[in-house]
Amino acid sequence: MGLCHTSRDEVDMVRLAPPRQHSRRATLVMALFAALGTGIGHAAARPLNLVAFGDSLTAGYRLPSAAAFPSVLERELKARGRAVSIANAGVSGDTSTGGLDRLDWSVPDGTDGVILELGANDMLRGTDPAVTRKALDTIVSRLKARNIPVLLAGVKASTNLGPDYVARFDAIYPDLARQHGLVLYPFFLEGILNDRRFNLEDGLHPNVKGVETIVAGILPTVETFLDRLGTAQK
């Protein structure tokens, strides 16, 4: 087939197209730019990637994954319009030193923030609070070196360990929060400790209602943390 040549008359017909046709074209172009703008907006509002890094209290001991702390917290935040994704990096039985050993592979690159909940097993084993403090301090320092902010969830020692131990252990979390400028939730088990309604029969781990109670308590603190992350991203 030969090339198709457009006559001068045909060109003039295009130039002299009725205003209605020009208006239609302009509308299509405007719609295209609007669609592109919407796509850009959605891309900018990507979810914040959080890691819940802890022990069995985070992992959801004997609970379905959907009832574990990270999943319940993520759902509640999304219900409040927060775009978040929370990975469950809880390991049952983990201590602060155990968490330090697995930190690098448990918190991948691209993480926007970490909810750190460790120390309960240290306390239950009567670990020297100096050991727990050093491990948690190192975890926070290494995350800060990677520009990953931390929300620190505190643990409180059982009174049967004696006043000296309780004083030294309980001071770890507020001290580290002040030292590193962290958002602090003072006691992860606030509202459920020693309450059979919210714990499994072992009296140590939250049941489904217990996790929901924990999430309801920590939620305002997490939202404060997310606001800090959002400011840092701007």
Backbone hydrogen bonds in HBPLUS format (Angstrom, degrees):
<---DONOR---> <-ACCEPTOR-->    atom                        ^
c    i                          cat <-CA-CA->   ^        H-A-AA   ^      H-
h    n   atom  resd res      DA  || num        DHA   H-A  angle D-A-AA Bond
n    s   type  num  typ     dist DA aas  dist angle  dist       angle   num
A0011-VAL N   A0007-SER O   3.15 MM   4  6.53 153.3  2.23 146.8 153.7     1
A0012-ASP N   A0008-ARG O   2.94 MM   4  6.23 159.4  1.98 150.8 156.1     2
A0013-MET N   A0009-ASP O   2.97 MM   4  6.23 142.1  2.12 139.9 150.5     3
A0014-VAL N   A0010-GLU O   3.16 MM   4  6.53 145.4  2.29 143.2 151.2     4
A0014-VAL N   A0011-VAL O   3.09 MM   3  5.21 121.8  2.44  97.1 111.1     5
A0015-ARG N   A0011-VAL O   3.00 MM   4  6.37 158.0  2.05 150.2 156.5     6
A0016-LEU N   A0012-ASP O   2.89 MM   4  6.02 144.7  2.02 142.4 152.0     7
A0017-ALA N   A0014-VAL O   3.17 MM   3  5.12 155.3  2.23 110.0 108.4     8
A0021-GLN N   A0018-PRO O   2.94 MM   3  5.62 133.9  2.16 118.2 128.3     9
A0023-SER N   A0019-PRO O   2.89 MM   4  6.12 158.1  1.94 153.8 160.2    10
A0024-ARG N   A0020-ARG O   3.03 MM   4  6.26 148.9  2.13 140.2 148.1    11
A0025-ARG N   A0021-GLN O   3.05 MM   4  6.36 156.5  2.11 148.0 153.8    12
A0026-ALA N   A0022-HIS O   2.94 MM   4  6.21 161.0  1.97 151.9 156.9    13
A0027-THR N   A0023-SER O   2.97 MM   4  6.19 150.8  2.06 144.3 152.2    14
A0028-LEU N   A0024-ARG O   3.04 MM   4  6.33 154.5  2.11 146.7 153.0    15
A0029-VAL N   A0025-ARG O   2.96 MM   4  6.29 158.1  2.01 152.8 158.6    16
A0030-MET N   A0026-ALA O   2.95 MM   4  6.16 161.8  1.98 148.7 153.5    17
A0031-ALA N   A0027-THR O   2.96 MM   4  6.16 153.2  2.03 145.7 153.1    18
A0032-LEU N   A0028-LEU O   2.97 MM   4  6.22 149.5  2.07 144.2 152.4    19
A0033-PHE N   A0029-VAL O   3.05 MM   4  6.40 161.5  2.09 153.9 157.4    20
A0034-ALA N   A0030-MET O   2.96 MM   4  6.17 152.0  2.04 144.3 152.6    21
A0035-ALA N   A0031-ALA O   2.94 MM   4  6.18 153.4  2.01 145.2 151.9    22
A0036-LEU N   A0032-LEU O   2.98 MM   4  6.30 156.2  2.04 149.0 155.6    23
A0037-GLY N   A0033-PHE O   2.88 MM   4  6.06 155.9  1.93 146.2 153.0    24
A0038-THR N   A0034-ALA O   2.96 MM   4  6.23 152.4  2.04 146.0 152.9    25
A0039-GLY N   A0035-ALA O   3.09 MM   4  6.36 155.5  2.15 145.7 151.8    26
A0040-ILE N   A0036-LEU O   3.03 MM   4  6.32 152.9  2.11 148.2 155.3    27
A0041-GLY N   A0037-GLY O   3.02 MM   4  6.26 155.5  2.08 146.9 153.5    28
A0042-HIS N   A0038-THR O   3.05 MM   4  6.35 159.3  2.09 152.4 156.6    29
A0043-ALA N   A0039-GLY O   3.04 MM   4  6.26 153.9  2.11 144.2 151.5    30
A0044-ALA N   A0040-ILE O   3.02 MM   4  6.28 150.2  2.11 148.2 155.7    31
A0045-ALA N   A0041-GLY O   3.21 MM   4  6.45 142.2  2.36 142.5 152.1    32
A0048-LEU N   A0083-ALA O   2.88 MM  35  6.31 160.4  1.92 142.0 139.3    33
A0085-SER N   A0048-LEU O   2.87 MM  37  6.12 149.2  1.97 166.4 159.5    34
A0112-ASP N   A0049-ASN O   2.69 MM  63  5.20 154.6  1.75 148.5 157.2    35
A0050-LEU N   A0085-SER O   2.78 MM  35  6.02 166.0  1.79 163.6 168.0    36
A0087-ALA N   A0050-LEU O   2.91 MM  37  6.27 166.7  1.93 148.9 147.6    37
A0051-VAL N   A0113-GLY O   3.04 MM  62  6.54 144.7  2.17 148.1 159.1    38
A0115-ILE N   A0051-VAL O   2.91 MM  64  6.25 161.2  1.94 150.1 155.7    39
A0052-ALA N   A0087-ALA O   2.91 MM  35  6.07 175.5  1.91 171.1 170.7    40
A0089-ALA N   A0052-ALA O   2.84 MM  37  5.55 150.5  1.93 151.4 157.5    41
A0053-PHE N   A0115-ILE O   2.86 MM  62  5.94 155.0  1.92 151.4 159.9    42
A0117-GLU N   A0053-PHE O   2.89 MM  64  6.11 171.9  1.90 154.4 156.3    43
A0054-GLY N   A0089-ALA O   3.37 MM  35  6.43 154.3  2.44 111.0 116.8    44
A0091-VAL N   A0054-GLY O   3.00 MM  37  6.41 153.1  2.07 131.1 133.0    45
A0058-THR N   A0055-ASP O   3.06 MM   3  5.51 137.0  2.25 109.8 120.6    46
A0059-ALA N   A0055-ASP O   2.88 MM   4  6.10 165.9  1.90 152.2 157.0    47
A0060-GLY N   A0056-SER O   2.99 MM   4  5.80 154.8  2.06 142.2 145.0    48
A0061-TYR N   A0056-SER O   3.35 MM   5  5.29 155.9  2.41 144.6 145.6    49
A0063-LEU N   A0060-GLY O   2.96 MM   3  5.29 151.7  2.04 142.4 135.8    50
A0067-ALA N   A0064-PRO O   2.83 MM   3  5.33 152.4  1.90 116.0 125.0    51
A0068-ALA N   A0065-SER O   3.24 MM   3  5.24 162.8  2.27 103.2 108.4    52
A0072-VAL N   A0068-ALA O   3.06 MM   4  6.25 169.6  2.07 165.4 168.8    53
A0073-LEU N   A0069-PHE O   2.94 MM   4  5.96 166.7  1.95 157.6 161.7    54
A0074-GLU N   A0070-PRO O   2.95 MM   4  6.05 159.0  2.00 143.5 149.6    55
A0075-ARG N   A0071-SER O   3.06 MM   4  6.30 161.3  2.10 148.1 152.5    56
A0076-GLU N   A0072-VAL O   3.02 MM   4  6.27 160.9  2.06 150.6 155.7    57
A0077-LEU N   A0073-LEU O   2.95 MM   4  6.15 158.6  1.99 153.2 159.1    58
A0078-LYS N   A0074-GLU O   2.95 MM   4  6.14 161.3  1.99 151.6 156.8    59
A0079-ALA N   A0075-ARG O   2.95 MM   4  6.14 149.5  2.04 144.8 153.1    60
A0080-ARG N   A0077-LEU O   3.00 MM   3  5.11 141.0  2.15  99.1 110.9    61
A0082-ARG N   A0077-LEU O   2.91 MM   5  5.21 158.5  1.96 144.5 140.1    62
A0081-GLY N   A0078-LYS O   2.93 MM   3  4.96 157.6  1.98 111.0 112.2    63
A0094-ASP N   A0091-VAL O   3.11 MM   3  5.61 156.6  2.16 138.9 138.9    64
A0099-GLY N   A0095-THR O   2.89 MM   4  6.12 153.6  1.96 147.3 154.3    65
A0100-LEU N   A0096-SER O   3.01 MM   4  6.28 151.8  2.09 141.1 148.5    66
A0101-ASP N   A0097-THR O   3.06 MM   4  6.32 151.3  2.14 143.1 150.0    67
A0102-ARG N   A0098-GLY O   3.32 MM   4  6.64 139.9  2.49 141.8 150.9    68
A0102-ARG N   A0099-GLY O   3.18 MM   3  5.35 131.0  2.43  98.7 110.9    69
A0103-LEU N   A0100-LEU O   3.34 MM   3  5.06 166.4  2.36 101.5 105.3    70
A0106-SER N   A0102-ARG O   3.03 MM   4  5.98 137.1  2.22 152.3 165.1    71
A0106-SER N   A0103-LEU O   3.18 MM   3  5.16 130.3  2.44  96.2 109.9    72
A0107-VAL N   A0103-LEU O   3.01 MM   4  6.02 142.9  2.15 155.9 161.8    73
A0114-VAL N   A0149-PRO O   2.97 MM  35  6.38 152.0  2.05 149.8 158.7    74
A0151-LEU N   A0114-VAL O   2.77 MM  37  6.15 162.8  1.80 164.7 169.5    75
A0116-LEU N   A0151-LEU O   2.82 MM  35  6.07 159.4  1.86 163.8 170.9    76
A0153-ALA N   A0116-LEU O   2.88 MM  37  5.88 171.4  1.88 163.3 161.9    77
A0123-MET N   A0119-GLY O   3.02 MM   4  6.29 161.2  2.06 152.6 156.3    78
A0124-LEU N   A0120-ALA O   2.98 MM   4  6.27 161.5  2.02 148.4 153.4    79
A0125-ARG N   A0121-ASN O   3.09 MM   4  6.12 140.3  2.25 136.4 145.4    80
A0125-ARG N   A0122-ASP O   3.22 MM   3  5.28 129.3  2.49  95.6 108.7    81
A0127-THR N   A0122-ASP O   2.90 MM   5  5.06 163.4  1.92 154.4 150.6    82
A0126-GLY N   A0123-MET O   2.96 MM   3  5.00 155.6  2.03 104.3 112.1    83
A0131-VAL N   A0128-ASP O   2.86 MM   3  5.49 136.3  2.05 119.6 130.3    84
A0132-THR N   A0128-ASP O   3.40 MM   4  6.86 155.8  2.46 148.3 154.8    85
A0133-ARG N   A0129-PRO O   2.84 MM   4  6.00 167.0  1.86 152.6 156.5    86
A0134-LYS N   A0130-ALA O   3.05 MM   4  6.14 162.1  2.09 140.9 145.6    87
A0135-ALA N   A0131-VAL O   3.07 MM   4  6.29 163.9  2.10 150.6 154.7    88
A0136-LEU N   A0132-THR O   2.98 MM   4  6.17 172.2  1.99 159.9 161.8    89
A0137-ASP N   A0133-ARG O   2.86 MM   4  5.94 159.2  1.90 150.8 157.5    90
A0138-THR N   A0134-LYS O   2.94 MM   4  6.11 153.8  2.01 144.6 151.6    91
A0139-ILE N   A0135-ALA O   2.93 MM   4  6.22 155.6  1.99 148.9 155.8    92
A0140-VAL N   A0136-LEU O   2.96 MM   4  6.19 171.1  1.97 155.2 156.6    93
A0141-SER N   A0137-ASP O   2.90 MM   4  6.05 161.7  1.94 147.2 153.0    94
A0142-ARG N   A0138-THR O   2.91 MM   4  6.03 159.2  1.95 149.4 154.3    95
A0143-LEU N   A0139-ILE O   3.02 MM   4  6.25 153.8  2.09 149.1 156.5    96
A0144-LYS N   A0140-VAL O   2.86 MM   4  6.09 159.5  1.91 152.6 158.6    97
A0145-ALA N   A0141-SER O   2.97 MM   4  6.17 148.3  2.07 141.9 150.4    98
A0146-ARG N   A0143-LEU O   2.97 MM   3  5.08 136.4  2.17  98.2 111.1    99
A0148-ILE N   A0143-LEU O   2.92 MM   5  5.16 163.8  1.94 141.6 142.7   100
A0147-ASN N   A0144-LYS O   2.88 MM   3  4.78 158.7  1.93 107.3 110.9   101
A0152-LEU N   A0183-VAL O   2.89 MM  31  6.27 157.3  1.94 170.8 169.5   102
A0185-TYR N   A0152-LEU O   2.87 MM  33  6.21 166.4  1.89 159.0 161.2   103
A0154-GLY N   A0185-TYR O   2.77 MM  31  6.04 173.7  1.78 168.0 169.0   104
A0188-PHE N   A0154-GLY O   2.89 MM  34  5.72 165.9  1.91 158.0 153.2   105
A0161-LEU N   A0158-SER O   3.11 MM   3  5.92 163.8  2.14 123.1 126.0   106
A0162-GLY N   A0159-THR O   3.16 MM   3  5.79 166.3  2.18 118.3 120.8   107
A0166-VAL N   A0162-GLY O   3.00 MM   4  6.18 170.8  2.01 159.5 162.6   108
A0167-ALA N   A0163-PRO O   2.93 MM   4  5.98 163.2  1.96 145.6 150.1   109
A0168-ARG N   A0164-ASP O   3.06 MM   4  6.27 163.5  2.09 151.4 155.6   110
A0169-PHE N   A0165-TYR O   2.82 MM   4  5.95 164.6  1.85 159.6 164.4   111
A0170-ASP N   A0166-VAL O   2.86 MM   4  5.79 167.1  1.88 151.7 155.9   112
A0172-ILE N   A0169-PHE O   3.05 MM   3  5.60 157.6  2.10 116.0 122.7   113
A0175-ASP N   A0171-ALA O   3.12 MM   4  5.97 154.6  2.18 149.8 157.6   114
A0176-LEU N   A0172-ILE O   2.97 MM   4  6.14 162.0  2.01 151.6 156.2   115
A0177-ALA N   A0173-TYR O   2.97 MM   4  6.11 157.4  2.02 149.3 156.0   116
A0178-ARG N   A0174-PRO O   3.03 MM   4  6.20 159.6  2.07 145.4 149.8   117
A0179-GLN N   A0175-ASP O   2.91 MM   4  6.09 163.7  1.93 150.8 156.1   118
A0180-HIS N   A0176-LEU O   2.94 MM   4  5.97 159.6  1.98 149.8 153.7   119
A0181-GLY N   A0177-ALA O   2.80 MM   4  5.41 117.7  2.20 136.6 149.5   120
A0182-LEU N   A0177-ALA O   2.92 MM   5  4.55 149.8  2.01 127.0 134.9   121
A0190-GLU N   A0187-PHE O   3.16 MM   3  5.43 155.0  2.22 119.2 118.3   122
A0192-ILE N   A0189-LEU O   3.14 MM   3  5.74 168.7  2.15 139.0 139.6   123
A0195-ASP N   A0192-ILE O   3.11 MM   3  5.39 152.5  2.19 137.6 131.5   124
A0198-PHE N   A0195-ASP O   3.03 MM   3  5.83 155.9  2.09 123.7 129.5   125
A0207-ASN N   A0198-PHE O   2.98 MM   9  5.58 158.2  2.03 117.4 122.9   126
A0200-LEU N   A0205-HIS O   2.76 MM   5  5.68 164.6  1.79 171.3 174.6   127
A0203-GLY N   A0200-LEU O   2.93 MM   3  5.67 165.3  1.95 123.5 128.4   128
A0210-GLY N   A0207-ASN O   3.01 MM   3  4.92 114.2  2.46  92.7 109.7   129
A0211-VAL N   A0207-ASN O   2.92 MM   4  6.26 157.1  1.97 160.9 165.1   130
A0212-GLU N   A0208-VAL O   3.12 MM   4  6.41 161.9  2.15 148.3 153.4   131
A0213-THR N   A0209-LYS O   2.93 MM   4  6.16 146.6  2.04 142.9 152.0   132
A0214-ILE N   A0210-GLY O   2.89 MM   4  6.21 156.3  1.95 150.4 156.9   133
A0215-VAL N   A0211-VAL O   2.89 MM   4  6.15 166.2  1.91 156.8 159.8   134
A0216-ALA N   A0212-GLU O   2.98 MM   4  6.17 158.2  2.03 142.2 148.3   135
A0217-GLY N   A0213-THR O   3.03 MM   4  6.25 149.5  2.13 144.8 152.7   136
A0218-ILE N   A0214-ILE O   2.93 MM   4  6.19 160.4  1.97 157.1 162.2   137
A0219-LEU N   A0215-VAL O   2.93 MM   4  5.67 136.2  2.12 148.7 157.3   138
A0221-THR N   A0218-ILE O   3.00 MM   3  5.42 118.9  2.39 111.2 126.3   139
A0222-VAL N   A0218-ILE O   2.96 MM   4  6.24 155.9  2.02 155.9 163.7   140
A0223-GLU N   A0219-LEU O   2.93 MM   4  6.20 156.9  1.98 156.5 162.8   141
A0224-THR N   A0220-PRO O   3.04 MM   4  6.31 149.1  2.14 141.5 149.5   142
A0225-PHE N   A0221-THR O   3.00 MM   4  6.29 153.9  2.06 144.8 152.1   143
A0226-LEU N   A0222-VAL O   2.82 MM   4  6.15 156.3  1.87 151.8 158.2   144
A0227-ASP N   A0223-GLU O   2.93 MM   4  6.14 152.5  2.01 144.5 151.7   145
A0228-ARG N   A0224-THR O   3.11 MM   4  6.44 148.7  2.21 143.0 151.0   146
A0228-ARG N   A0225-PHE O   3.10 MM   3  5.14 118.7  2.49  95.0 109.8   147
A0229-LEU N   A0225-PHE O   2.99 MM   4  6.38 154.0  2.06 148.0 155.5   148
A0230-GLY N   A0226-LEU O   2.84 MM   4  6.11 159.7  1.88 153.4 158.5   149
A0231-THR N   A0227-ASP O   3.03 MM   4  6.24 152.6  2.11 143.3 150.0   150
A0232-ALA N   A0228-ARG O   2.97 MM   4  6.23 154.0  2.04 147.3 154.6   151
A0233-GLN N   A0229-LEU O   3.06 MM   4  6.31 137.7  2.24 143.8 154.8   152
A0234-LYS N   A0231-THR O   3.28 MM   3  5.42 139.9  2.45  99.8 110.0   153
